């Protein structure tokens, strides 16, 4: 397509800019972990969304770690380590503005 250029010419997002669904913050770099619980999370589109969900999940009592494997535009995975109540995790992630299921 004329005038499009290649991907390296597209503007880069900064850590101060988030998407329309989440708060700003430094994007997280997902790592594969062994988890005590796994959830499907919808609505995540960027690293800021990942950080928002991870922050919400780790705020729940009993969660020792939370990692999100981002699938932009699809269903991402939330991996939880610890012994947190599943209902509390779902409520925290829902309150942050995302859909969650187990």
N, CA, C and O of each residue as an XYZ file, in Angstrom:
408
protein
N       0.835     -1.166      0.000
C       0.000      0.000      0.000
C       0.886      1.237      0.000
O       1.812      1.324      0.807
N       0.632      2.181     -0.870
C       1.477      3.356     -0.931
C       1.397      4.194      0.343
O       0.329      4.362      0.930
N       2.557      4.714      0.756
C       2.612      5.601      1.906
C       2.596      4.910      3.259
O       2.646      5.584      4.288
N       2.527      3.583      3.289
C       2.453      2.866      4.565
C       3.843      2.683      5.165
O       4.006      2.906      6.365
N       4.840      2.294      4.401
C       6.177      2.037      4.936
C       6.221      0.722      5.670
O       5.258     -0.044      5.665
N       7.359      0.466      6.308
C       7.450     -0.789      7.044
C       7.210     -0.534      8.525
O       7.130      0.620      8.947
N       7.095     -1.590      9.316
C       6.726     -1.483     10.733
C       7.735     -0.674     11.539
O       7.363     -0.061     12.539
N       9.000     -0.656     11.131
C       9.988      0.083     11.908
C       9.775      1.585     11.807
O      10.336      2.340     12.602
N       8.980      2.029     10.850
C       8.701      3.446     10.697
C       7.473      3.894     11.479
O       7.179      5.088     11.531
N       6.762      2.969     12.080
C       5.577      3.322     12.851
C       5.997      3.956     14.170
O       7.055      3.613     14.697
N       5.199      4.872     14.721
C       5.558      5.496     15.991
C       5.583      4.464     17.106
O       4.750      3.558     17.133
N       6.517      4.590     18.011
C       6.654      3.674     19.126
C       5.915      4.223     20.335
O       5.959      5.424     20.601
N       5.237      3.350     21.068
C       4.545      3.759     22.291
C       5.572      3.979     23.394
O       6.595      3.295     23.439
N       5.308      4.918     24.271
C       6.177      5.153     25.418
C       5.509      4.616     26.660
O       4.315      4.317     26.645
N       6.260      4.489     27.733
C       5.687      3.955     28.966
C       4.654      4.901     29.573
O       3.891      4.492     30.448
N       4.613      6.144     29.132
C       3.652      7.093     29.671
C       2.316      7.039     28.946
O       1.373      7.725     29.339
N       2.224      6.237     27.898
C       1.002      6.171     27.102
C       0.438      4.762     27.199
O       1.139      3.792     26.912
N      -0.806      4.643     27.596
C      -1.467      3.347     27.659
C      -2.521      3.261     26.585
O      -2.732      4.216     25.836
N      -3.174      2.147     26.503
C      -4.266      2.030     25.554
C      -5.537      2.577     26.206
O      -5.507      3.024     27.352
N      -6.617      2.543     25.497
C      -7.865      3.115     26.006
C      -8.504      2.269     27.103
O      -9.459      2.722     27.733
N      -8.012      1.061     27.351
C      -8.632      0.170     28.337
C      -7.948      0.174     29.691
O      -8.521     -0.320     30.662
N      -6.733      0.719     29.789
C      -5.996      0.503     31.028
C      -5.306      1.754     31.543
O      -5.288      2.796     30.888
N      -4.743      1.623     32.726
C      -3.974      2.709     33.320
C      -2.568      2.696     32.739
O      -2.161      1.725     32.101
N      -1.833      3.772     32.961
C      -0.462      3.826     32.478
C       0.458      3.161     33.470
O       0.104      2.977     34.634
N       1.610      2.809     33.022
C       2.624      2.167     33.849
C       3.642      1.503     32.949
O       3.493      1.507     31.727
N       4.644      0.951     33.528
C       5.693      0.298     32.761
C       5.197     -1.065     32.310
O       4.696     -1.837     33.129
N       5.325     -1.382     31.019
C       4.862     -2.674     30.543
C       5.619     -3.823     31.205
O       6.823     -3.733     31.448
N       4.908     -4.882     31.488
C       5.535     -6.057     32.070
C       6.031     -6.975     30.974
O       5.495     -6.986     29.867
N       7.045     -7.733     31.285
C       7.557     -8.724     30.352
C       7.118    -10.082     30.862
O       7.624    -10.553     31.881
N       6.177    -10.727     30.164
C       5.644    -11.988     30.663
C       6.707    -13.083     30.710
O       7.580    -13.158     29.846
N       6.617    -13.919     31.725
C       7.493    -15.060     31.864
C       6.619    -16.273     32.102
O       5.558    -16.172     32.719
N       7.063    -17.419     31.616
C       6.303    -18.630     31.824
C       6.600    -19.165     33.213
O       7.762    -19.377     33.560
N       5.577    -19.382     34.001
C       5.710    -19.859     35.374
C       4.892    -21.118     35.564
O       3.994    -21.423     34.779
N       5.218    -21.840     36.616
C       4.340    -22.897     37.081
C       3.313    -22.208     37.964
O       3.673    -21.448     38.863
N       2.052    -22.466     37.716
C       1.003    -21.739     38.433
C       0.143    -22.692     39.241
O      -0.002    -23.871     38.919
N      -0.424    -22.131     40.310
C      -1.380    -22.880     41.124
C      -2.781    -22.774     40.536
O      -3.623    -23.641     40.771
N      -3.034    -21.707     39.765
C      -4.326    -21.515     39.116
C      -4.116    -20.777     37.803
O      -3.185    -19.984     37.657
N      -5.002    -21.054     36.850
C      -4.925    -20.414     35.539
C      -6.301    -19.883     35.164
O      -7.314    -20.550     35.372
N      -6.326    -18.667     34.604
C      -7.567    -18.026     34.193
C      -7.436    -17.530     32.764
O      -6.328    -17.274     32.291
N      -8.550    -17.394     32.083
C      -8.608    -16.758     30.771
C      -9.086    -15.336     30.983
O     -10.086    -15.104     31.662
N      -8.369    -14.379     30.400
C      -8.706    -12.971     30.581
C      -8.879    -12.335     29.209
O      -8.027    -12.492     28.334
N      -9.975    -11.622     29.023
C     -10.251    -10.945     27.760
C     -10.151     -9.444     27.895
O     -10.325     -8.890     28.980
N      -9.867     -8.784     26.772
C      -9.844     -7.332     26.733
C      -8.467     -6.717     26.855
O      -8.345     -5.494     26.797
N      -7.426     -7.515     27.023
C      -6.083     -6.983     27.132
C      -5.541     -6.688     25.738
O      -5.664     -7.513     24.832
N      -4.939     -5.509     25.565
C      -4.424     -5.145     24.247
C      -2.963     -4.714     24.253
O      -2.353     -4.585     23.191
N      -2.391     -4.489     25.445
C      -1.015     -3.982     25.474
C      -0.341     -4.332     26.797
O      -0.943     -4.942     27.681
N       0.916     -3.933     26.909
C       1.676     -4.167     28.124
C       1.103     -3.455     29.336
O       1.248     -3.932     30.461
N       0.457     -2.326     29.121
C      -0.172     -1.608     30.229
C      -1.348     -2.402     30.783
O      -1.570     -2.424     31.994
N      -2.099     -3.052     29.903
C      -3.198     -3.916     30.347
C      -2.639     -5.062     31.194
O      -3.191     -5.403     32.240
N      -1.544     -5.645     30.728
C      -0.894     -6.737     31.460
C      -0.537     -6.270     32.865
O      -0.841     -6.949     33.846
N       0.104     -5.115     32.961
C       0.510     -4.573     34.256
C      -0.703     -4.326     35.150
O      -0.652     -4.616     36.346
N      -1.783     -3.802     34.599
C      -2.995     -3.527     35.364
C      -3.587     -4.817     35.940
O      -3.957     -4.858     37.113
N      -3.675     -5.865     35.123
C      -4.227     -7.143     35.584
C      -3.306     -7.780     36.619
O      -3.779     -8.295     37.632
N      -2.003     -7.750     36.376
C      -1.061     -8.325     37.339
C      -1.131     -7.594     38.676
O      -1.102     -8.230     39.730
N      -1.223     -6.268     38.642
C      -1.342     -5.483     39.870
C      -2.630     -5.828     40.622
O      -2.616     -5.987     41.843
N      -3.740     -5.941     39.891
C      -5.024     -6.276     40.514
C      -4.964     -7.654     41.165
O      -5.446     -7.840     42.282
N      -4.373     -8.614     40.468
C      -4.313     -9.979     40.985
C      -3.382    -10.091     42.193
O      -3.711    -10.775     43.162
N      -2.231     -9.431     42.146
C      -1.293     -9.540     43.262
C      -1.780     -8.801     44.498
O      -1.264     -9.033     45.592
N      -2.757     -7.920     44.352
C      -3.335     -7.220     45.495
C      -4.261     -8.129     46.303
O      -4.617     -7.806     47.437
N      -4.649     -9.261     45.722
C      -5.542    -10.199     46.412
C      -4.728    -10.980     47.445
O      -3.653    -11.499     47.144
N      -5.260    -11.053     48.664
C      -4.584    -11.775     49.736
C      -4.362    -13.233     49.339
O      -5.275    -13.896     48.846
N      -3.156    -13.722     49.555
C      -2.815    -15.104     49.239
C      -2.110    -15.277     47.907
O      -1.532    -16.335     47.657
N      -2.139    -14.265     47.039
C      -1.442    -14.353     45.752
C       0.026    -14.013     45.979
O       0.349    -12.937     46.483
N       0.907    -14.924     45.610
C       2.344    -14.675     45.752
C       2.952    -14.191     44.446
O       3.994    -13.535     44.462
N       2.324    -14.500     43.311
C       2.795    -14.032     42.006
C       1.662    -14.131     41.002
O       0.816    -15.022     41.081
N       1.659    -13.200     40.056
C       0.674    -13.203     38.972
C       1.397    -12.857     37.690
O       2.122    -11.864     37.628
N       1.203    -13.672     36.666
C       1.842    -13.465     35.376
C       0.781    -13.553     34.293
O      -0.071    -14.442     34.317
N       0.834    -12.632     33.345
C      -0.096    -12.646     32.217
C       0.672    -12.962     30.948
O       1.716    -12.373     30.671
N       0.140    -13.897     30.186
C       0.646    -14.185     28.844
C      -0.321    -13.505     27.886
O      -1.432    -13.983     27.659
N       0.121    -12.378     27.326
C      -0.727    -11.525     26.499
C      -0.982    -12.127     25.125
O      -0.059    -12.573     24.444
N      -2.260    -12.130     24.729
C      -2.690    -12.441     23.379
C      -3.549    -11.253     22.968
O      -4.763    -11.245     23.168
N      -2.892    -10.247     22.387
C      -3.600     -9.014     22.024
C      -4.753     -9.325     21.088
O      -4.576    -10.003     20.077
N      -5.937     -8.825     21.428
C      -7.118     -9.054     20.613
C      -7.726    -10.427     20.802
O      -8.706    -10.767     20.140
N      -7.160    -11.221     21.695
C      -7.672    -12.564     21.938
C      -7.838    -12.805     23.425
O      -8.022    -11.865     24.198
N      -7.774    -14.048     23.820
C      -7.913    -14.407     25.224
C      -6.524    -14.667     25.802
O      -5.827    -15.590     25.381
N      -6.133    -13.842     26.768
C      -4.838    -13.968     27.421
C      -4.951    -14.922     28.599
O      -6.053    -15.242     29.044
N      -3.802    -15.377     29.105
C      -3.783    -16.279     30.262
C      -3.227    -15.556     31.475
O      -2.207    -14.872     31.390
N      -3.902    -15.710     32.600
C      -3.433    -15.202     33.883
C      -3.032    -16.404     34.717
O      -3.853    -17.278     34.997
N      -1.766    -16.444     35.114
C      -1.246    -17.536     35.928
C      -1.027    -17.005     37.339
O      -0.336    -16.005     37.534
N      -1.617    -17.679     38.318
C      -1.558    -17.254     39.710
C      -0.804    -18.285     40.529
O      -1.061    -19.484     40.429
N       0.129    -17.808     41.340
C       0.806    -18.652     42.324
C       0.339    -18.208     43.693
O       0.176    -17.015     43.950
N       0.126    -19.165     44.560
C      -0.346    -18.858     45.907
C      -1.652    -19.567     46.185
O      -2.088    -20.433     45.427
N      -2.263    -19.182     47.283
C      -3.491    -19.863     47.716
C      -4.649    -18.882     47.843
O      -5.377    -18.908     48.835
N      -4.822    -18.032     46.861
C      -5.880    -17.024     46.906
C      -7.236    -17.620     46.549
O      -7.341    -18.635     45.860
N      -8.259    -16.952     47.046
C      -9.639    -17.317     46.758
C      -9.951    -16.985     45.294
O      -9.714    -15.860     44.853
N     -10.472    -17.940     44.549
C     -10.762    -17.746     43.122
C     -11.788    -16.642     42.882
O     -11.682    -15.894     41.910
N     -12.759    -16.542     43.746
C     -13.774    -15.494     43.607
C     -13.131    -14.119     43.774
O     -13.450    -13.192     43.030
N     -12.240    -13.982     44.734
C     -11.566    -12.698     44.975
C     -10.709    -12.299     43.777
O     -10.649    -11.120     43.429
N     -10.054    -13.251     43.152
C      -9.240    -12.954     41.965
C     -10.142    -12.493     40.831
O      -9.851    -11.495     40.171
N     -11.239    -13.216     40.600
C     -12.173    -12.815     39.533
C     -12.731    -11.421     39.789
O     -12.843    -10.619     38.862
N     -13.080    -11.126     41.029
C     -13.618     -9.803     41.359
C     -12.581     -8.700     41.138
O     -12.917     -7.631     40.629
N     -11.336     -8.947     41.514
C     -10.281     -7.943     41.366
C     -10.003     -7.638     39.893
O      -9.853     -6.476     39.517
N      -9.936     -8.671     39.069
C      -9.656     -8.476     37.651
C     -10.854     -7.830     36.959
O     -10.684     -6.972     36.093
N     -12.053     -8.237     37.336
C     -13.273     -7.620     36.767
C     -13.352     -6.143     37.147
O     -13.712     -5.309     36.317
N     -13.019     -5.815     38.393
C     -13.039     -4.429     38.849
C     -12.015     -3.579     38.093
O     -12.188     -2.367     37.971
N     -10.955     -4.204     37.586
C      -9.939     -3.495     36.815
C     -10.412     -3.262     35.369
O      -9.765     -2.534     34.616
N     -11.542     -3.880     34.983
C     -12.126     -3.619     33.676
C     -11.957     -4.719     32.644
O     -12.114     -4.470     31.449
N     -11.643     -5.918     33.075
C     -11.403     -7.015     32.135
C     -12.327     -8.193     32.429
O     -12.812     -8.351     33.549
N     -12.562     -9.016     31.410
C     -13.365    -10.214     31.600
C     -12.442    -11.346     32.025
O     -11.303    -11.425     31.564
N     -12.921    -12.216     32.895
C     -12.095    -13.302     33.396
C     -12.959    -14.542     33.591
O     -14.111    -14.448     34.015
N     -12.397    -15.693     33.281
C     -13.058    -16.970     33.521
C     -11.997    -17.996     33.849
O     -10.812    -17.797     33.584
N     -12.431    -19.072     34.417
C     -11.484    -20.122     34.825
C     -11.618    -21.291     33.921
O     -10.913    -22.286     34.089
